[in-house]
Amino acid sequence: MGFPTTVKDHPVVRRAIHRLDALGDPRLGETLIRCLDDTLARTIQEMPDGTAFVVTGDIPAMWLRDSSTQLMPYLALLGDNPPLQDLVLAVLHRQFQQIAHDPYANAFNAEPSGRAHDPGDLCDDPWVWEEKYEVDSLALPLLLAHRFWRATGRTDHVPGALRTARTAIGVWRTEQDHEHRSTYRFRRDDCPPGDTLADGGRGTPVARTGMTWSGFRPSDDACRYGYNVPANLCAAAALDGVAELSRHAQDPGLADSATRLAAELRAATLRHGTVEHPGFGRIYAYEVDGRGSTLLMDDANMPGLLSLPLVANVPVTDPLYLATRRFVLSPANPTWCRGTAAEGIGSPHTPDDHIWPIALAVQGLTSDDEAERVALLRTLLATDAGTGQMHESFHKDDPGRYTRPWFSWANAMYAELALDVAGLGTRPLWARA
């Protein structure tokens, strides 16, 4: 059937360009079109079964998390646009297939080619590029499915979404007692510590808390402690959406199951995943183990602590979030840095003193300060090293030193922020007052 490869003439995009041009720099709108069209034209492949496979950019695999975030800006463009709706639907159906095939995998091949990030991994499934279990790999497709329904009213995908939700709930329930119930293992030889799990592939020990365990962070780096706080809150938000979809589909049993688990995850996170900080008051930790160990930091990837209003139904006015935000955007956060080119959050996944455009966009999307949002949009433009696209990260003093020349998720985040600054973004789909 052929999917759209450009949105430059879309009426919402044209209105956004007009409003961005009023800020005095035509590159703001030009970059918006470039980022939106690049995803459509270069990352999405229509498959013989009618689904769509989405590469991350310069890696030829489909990540469940990345493919969800790559499509989020288009939610603002779906009204009265069946071709774009069908594209998102095709991606959702592909995600549902992948989760049904292996709910512990984070990235997949387009066909059973046997290609893999590391052929020596324990998982030798030819469909699986990598089997790093991350809570967000299950949560973000469910968030996308719910927001697609909210944006379009279409229900073509709901049966698949509810089947996927049952799978996710089963995994998250199992991983609430990782030590005794989980058979998942990940072990990689001859690699940095962040690329494998300790204790024979089980991960560092955890106590049962009511939170659900994750082997890896949204950065694909191993969790230091097994309970990742933003991932648990993101899972709870995904379950909120599942409950709403289930009630619409007249499946009260699934709605009740999703509601109960969401409540458990939130209660356990508040009890075990928050700490009293001497400089900021009560804040969210990034990871805990239920045994007394706590990691205070944030990571530029989503879900992270800064992005909780975007992915976890946490109000931007929530006092606990605001205290955490102050910590995250300060030198107290070990991944935050300030340079001559920019200041912002990085990640242990990339070199020291590197800032992530994703985090800058998230900072803008979670701010109610119009001047700050516009300033961050300009910073993204000023730190693209003249390429017209976003990168994974750049050096705080020299944007010409960057990682990943083609990273579609970062392009999508620029587009989200640009549409939001223009007053035409997806904020009504996630913002909770």
Summary of the structure (lengths in Angstrom):
residues: 433
radius of gyration: 20.1
end to end distance: 40.2
largest distance: 59.4
contacts: 1585
relative contact order: 0.12
helix: 48%
strand: 11%
